[in-house]
């Protein structure tokens, strides 16, 4: 260690305050001091010496420095490689999982639309078949050209029915391939999953039979088609609604792995079940008819409550529209009618084309009653009013038609047919519909 003394530089003596600017020095003779003057001593301060101690470091070679830095460099490199690999792997899995979810969502939504299109095609084929059957029934001794046109239309309907049935098979195969995966994720307990599985298989099996029966009916040129009161018509619409809801539910809540498991992309249970598909095609027409028979009591109750709701509303409409003493609601044509009555009304479930029966009924009402001017028959198949006069003339009115102005209306009452025929569903009727929709098949 070496100690070096360092002297601080002497600071210059400041000039007296108020001194003016420096002037050049002019050599003048040095005056001779007088003996009585005492000279002022000049004091000079010398700064102390500062000692600086310097310690030189020991010298290291380049190789030694490299050896010391090598472990840290290797550790940082390994950490960087591991971090990059983890980020790449997790990012790749997350990206693949997200892409899979988007593709699945698009595919599921497309499946919902495809099912709705298949159902719409089924209904279109069925209705066009009804039109064709009506045309054939109304044609006496068709010509060769007419028969050829009918056969061409029927072949086109058969092709469309086959295509719709095949599309439905594809949709059901997709549903069966993921049914167990979805139930495992959303079906609850084991017993609940088993019950839901059996119910889904039965719904799909019965619906498939309905499609097959339509195709066979078109091919066989059968004239009978399900009417409004036919239980098979109600059963088909119930099955369509349940399956549409089931497909939409599975589309909006797919059985995909959660986001916090990026190493899983697809469900390991999603695979077709051959046994389930074979059970699906085992359902036959007898099973469809048995299911339709199970809802017949509820359907009969619905029809009864529907007729009751219509009649209650129409009775109220009549009470608001007409003068009470001038009308009479008949249960039978032999009921007593007062002399003040000019309009007799009876509710009759009468289909179009059988108006002569109404004319016969009206003539029996008019015969013993001289003051009666009109006999009104109200029916619901379809909603219509038949109005007859004593001279044997009668006219049919619908909701949009204007009734004769000389009926015994209340002041300001409407004379539109809708004023009588309008009605609304009752709570009892809605309850019967709910029973049809919820009864186990």
Number of C-alpha atoms within 10 A of each C-alpha: 7 9 10 12 11 11 12 11 8 10 9 6 7 6 8 7 6 6 7 8 6 6 6 6 6 6 6 6 6 6 6 6 9 7 6 6 7 8 7 6 6 5 6 8 7 11 11 10 11 12 12 10 10 10 7 7 6 5 5 8 7 7 8 9 10 11 10 10 10 10 11 11 12 11 11 11 12 12 12 12 12 12 12 12 12 12 12 12 14 15 13 14 17 19 14 16 22 15 13 15 17 12 12 16 16 12 13 21 16 13 19 20 15 15 22 15 15 20 20 13 17 21 14 15 22 20 13 14 24 18 12 17 19 12 12 16 10 10 10 8 9 12 10 9 9 13 13 12 12 17 13 12 14 21 14 13 20 21 14 17 27 18 16 22 23 16 16 21 16 13 17 19 18 16 21 23 18 20 25 21 19 20 19 15 15 14 18 12 10 11 10 11 19 15 11 16 17 11 14 18 21 19 17 22 21 26 22 22 22 22 21 18 15 22 24 15 17 21 15 11 14 13 14 10 16 12 10 9 13 13 22 22 15 21 25 19 14 17 19 18 13 16 18 16 13 14 19 18 13 19 19 11 13 19 21 19 17 10 12 8 12 18 15 16 20 14 15 10 14 18 14 16 14 12 8 17 17 10 12 23 15 12 18 16 14 11 16 22 15 12 18 19 16 16 21 18 13 20 21 14 17 22 15 13 20 19 13 16 19 18 18 14 18 20 16 12 17 18 15 16 20 19 16 15 13 17 24 19 16 16 11 11 17 9 11 11 20 14 12 13 19 20 23 23 18 17 18 15 14 19 13 13 7 9 16 10 10 19 21 11 16 24 17 14 22 21 10 10 16 10 14 22 17 22 25 22 24 23 20 17 11 12 18 22 23 18 23 23 18 19 9 11 9 18 12 16 17 17 16 10 14 14 20 10 9 9 17 18 19 14 9 7 12 17 19 16 18 19 19 23 22 13 16 12 13 15 11 15 20 14 15 20 17 13 17 23 19 10 11 10 19
